[in-house]
Amino acid sequence: MPNEVVINGLTGQSPFYIYLCDTSQTTCVYIDSITGSTYSFEIPELFDGQTEFGLKVVTSNGCEIIQNITS
């Protein structure tokens, strides 16, 4: 079963640009651009076998929100 990331309660200037990264933020994969405050997506195959990730959200005015997550 694929792992899913769920984002709830984003605030700031939309649209939001969603990225999933390794925990060091060295490798990041663009996921999607969204306008709402809630979103879910499946973890890309590139990260198969990993249990920790860096979730990066960039607002339209360039603010970055980075949070490490565990699946």
Contacts in CASP RR format, 6 or more apart in sequence:
PFRMAT RR
TARGET T0000
AUTHOR 0000-0000-0000
METHOD contacts of the structure
MODEL  1
MPNEVVINGLTGQSPFYIYLCDTSQTTCVYIDSITGSTYSFEIPELFDGQ
TEFGLKVVTSNGCEIIQNITS
2 42 0 8 1.000
2 43 0 8 1.000
3 42 0 8 1.000
3 43 0 8 1.000
3 71 0 8 1.000
4 40 0 8 1.000
4 41 0 8 1.000
4 42 0 8 1.000
4 43 0 8 1.000
5 20 0 8 1.000
5 40 0 8 1.000
5 41 0 8 1.000
5 42 0 8 1.000
5 43 0 8 1.000
5 53 0 8 1.000
5 55 0 8 1.000
5 69 0 8 1.000
5 71 0 8 1.000
6 38 0 8 1.000
6 39 0 8 1.000
6 40 0 8 1.000
7 18 0 8 1.000
7 38 0 8 1.000
7 39 0 8 1.000
7 40 0 8 1.000
7 55 0 8 1.000
7 57 0 8 1.000
8 37 0 8 1.000
8 38 0 8 1.000
9 37 0 8 1.000
9 38 0 8 1.000
10 16 0 8 1.000
10 34 0 8 1.000
10 36 0 8 1.000
10 37 0 8 1.000
10 38 0 8 1.000
10 39 0 8 1.000
10 57 0 8 1.000
10 65 0 8 1.000
11 37 0 8 1.000
12 59 0 8 1.000
12 63 0 8 1.000
13 59 0 8 1.000
13 60 0 8 1.000
13 61 0 8 1.000
13 63 0 8 1.000
14 34 0 8 1.000
14 35 0 8 1.000
14 36 0 8 1.000
14 59 0 8 1.000
14 60 0 8 1.000
15 33 0 8 1.000
15 34 0 8 1.000
15 35 0 8 1.000
15 60 0 8 1.000
16 33 0 8 1.000
16 34 0 8 1.000
16 35 0 8 1.000
16 36 0 8 1.000
16 39 0 8 1.000
16 57 0 8 1.000
16 58 0 8 1.000
16 59 0 8 1.000
16 60 0 8 1.000
17 30 0 8 1.000
17 32 0 8 1.000
17 33 0 8 1.000
17 57 0 8 1.000
17 58 0 8 1.000
17 59 0 8 1.000
17 60 0 8 1.000
18 30 0 8 1.000
18 31 0 8 1.000
18 32 0 8 1.000
18 33 0 8 1.000
18 34 0 8 1.000
18 39 0 8 1.000
18 41 0 8 1.000
18 55 0 8 1.000
18 56 0 8 1.000
18 57 0 8 1.000
19 28 0 8 1.000
19 29 0 8 1.000
19 30 0 8 1.000
19 31 0 8 1.000
19 55 0 8 1.000
19 56 0 8 1.000
19 57 0 8 1.000
19 58 0 8 1.000
20 28 0 8 1.000
20 29 0 8 1.000
20 31 0 8 1.000
20 41 0 8 1.000
20 43 0 8 1.000
20 44 0 8 1.000
20 47 0 8 1.000
20 53 0 8 1.000
20 54 0 8 1.000
20 55 0 8 1.000
20 56 0 8 1.000
21 27 0 8 1.000
21 28 0 8 1.000
21 29 0 8 1.000
21 53 0 8 1.000
21 54 0 8 1.000
21 55 0 8 1.000
21 56 0 8 1.000
22 28 0 8 1.000
22 47 0 8 1.000
22 50 0 8 1.000
22 53 0 8 1.000
22 54 0 8 1.000
23 52 0 8 1.000
23 53 0 8 1.000
23 54 0 8 1.000
23 68 0 8 1.000
25 54 0 8 1.000
25 56 0 8 1.000
25 66 0 8 1.000
27 46 0 8 1.000
28 56 0 8 1.000
29 44 0 8 1.000
29 46 0 8 1.000
29 47 0 8 1.000
31 41 0 8 1.000
31 44 0 8 1.000
32 39 0 8 1.000
32 41 0 8 1.000
43 53 0 8 1.000
43 71 0 8 1.000
47 53 0 8 1.000
50 71 0 8 1.000
51 70 0 8 1.000
51 71 0 8 1.000
52 68 0 8 1.000
52 69 0 8 1.000
52 70 0 8 1.000
52 71 0 8 1.000
53 68 0 8 1.000
53 69 0 8 1.000
53 70 0 8 1.000
53 71 0 8 1.000
54 66 0 8 1.000
54 67 0 8 1.000
54 68 0 8 1.000
54 69 0 8 1.000
55 66 0 8 1.000
55 67 0 8 1.000
55 68 0 8 1.000
55 69 0 8 1.000
56 64 0 8 1.000
56 65 0 8 1.000
56 66 0 8 1.000
57 64 0 8 1.000
57 65 0 8 1.000
57 66 0 8 1.000
58 64 0 8 1.000
58 65 0 8 1.000
59 65 0 8 1.000
END
